[in-house]
Amino acid sequence: MKKNDWKDRLNIVYSTNPDFRYEQEGEDKAETLDKNKQPLRVNIEKKGRGGKTVTVIKGFIGTEDDLKELGKLLKTKCGTGGSVKEGEILIQGDFKQRLVEILRNEGYTQAK
């Protein structure tokens, strides 16, 4: 079965040359910084969330898998729901102080 790669070629002009190869620009995967070098910021937001309070952790530098792993750890320690979207960890509720303490105990010394 042939690999269906038409989605990889979106926004590319068609070529009539039979020897033409589509060249993909490889995305550089960001390496995850050490825990003590992560500039994490913990904020509380209500705006645009239907009046619900959400604690947002921003500033994580690294791979998406490591971010999801950190998000899962924080949700488990707080005993609440949340998600990881667009490089941010969203935790349902007002857990700012608790999250800063958890992050510092995990080795994220620059968490504020």
C-alpha positions in Angstrom: 0.0 0.0 0.0 1.4 3.3 -1.0 2.0 6.0 1.6 -0.6 8.8 1.3 1.6 11.8 1.6 -0.5 14.4 -0.1 -1.0 16.3 3.2 2.8 16.7 3.4 2.6 18.5 0.0 0.0 21.1 0.7 0.8 24.6 -0.5 3.3 23.2 -3.1 2.9 24.0 -6.7 2.4 21.1 -9.1 5.4 20.0 -11.3 5.2 18.2 -14.6 8.7 17.0 -14.3 8.5 13.2 -13.6 11.9 13.3 -11.7 10.8 16.1 -9.4 11.1 15.3 -5.7 9.3 17.3 -3.1 11.8 18.5 -0.5 10.4 18.9 3.0 12.0 21.3 5.4 12.6 19.2 8.5 11.4 20.8 11.7 14.2 21.1 14.2 13.1 19.4 17.4 13.8 21.6 20.3 15.8 19.8 23.0 14.4 20.0 26.5 16.4 22.3 28.7 17.5 21.1 32.2 14.9 21.5 34.9 16.9 24.2 36.7 17.2 26.3 33.5 13.4 26.2 32.6 12.0 29.8 32.9 8.5 28.7 33.9 5.8 31.3 34.8 2.6 30.4 36.6 -0.4 32.7 36.1 -4.1 32.6 36.8 -6.5 33.5 34.0 -10.3 33.9 33.9 -10.7 35.9 30.7 -12.0 34.1 27.7 -12.8 30.9 29.7 -16.4 31.4 30.6 -15.7 32.8 34.0 -13.8 29.7 35.1 -10.5 30.1 36.8 -7.5 28.4 35.1 -3.9 28.2 36.2 -1.6 28.5 33.2 2.1 27.5 33.1 4.1 29.1 30.3 7.7 29.2 29.2 8.5 25.5 28.9 11.3 25.0 26.4 11.5 21.5 25.0 9.7 18.7 23.2 5.9 18.2 23.2 6.2 14.8 24.9 8.2 16.3 27.8 5.6 19.1 28.2 2.7 16.5 28.2 4.6 14.5 30.8 5.0 17.5 33.0 1.4 18.4 32.6 0.3 15.0 33.6 2.4 15.1 36.7 1.0 18.5 37.7 -2.6 17.4 37.1 -2.0 14.3 39.2 -0.4 16.2 42.1 -3.2 18.8 42.2 -5.9 16.2 41.8 -7.7 18.1 39.0 -8.2 18.2 35.3 -6.4 20.2 32.7 -4.7 20.1 29.3 -1.6 20.9 27.4 -2.2 23.2 24.4 0.1 25.4 22.3 3.1 25.1 24.6 1.1 25.9 27.7 -0.1 23.7 30.6 -3.7 24.5 31.7 -4.8 23.4 35.2 -8.4 23.8 36.2 -8.8 25.9 39.3 -6.6 28.3 41.3 -3.5 26.4 42.2 -0.8 29.0 41.7 1.0 28.6 45.0 0.7 24.9 45.1 2.0 24.5 41.5 5.0 26.8 42.2 5.9 24.6 45.2 5.5 21.4 43.2 7.6 22.7 40.4 10.4 23.7 42.8 10.3 20.3 44.5 10.6 18.7 41.1 13.8 20.7 40.4 12.3 23.6 38.3 14.2 26.3 40.3 13.2 29.3 38.1 9.4 28.7 38.5 7.6 31.9 39.5 
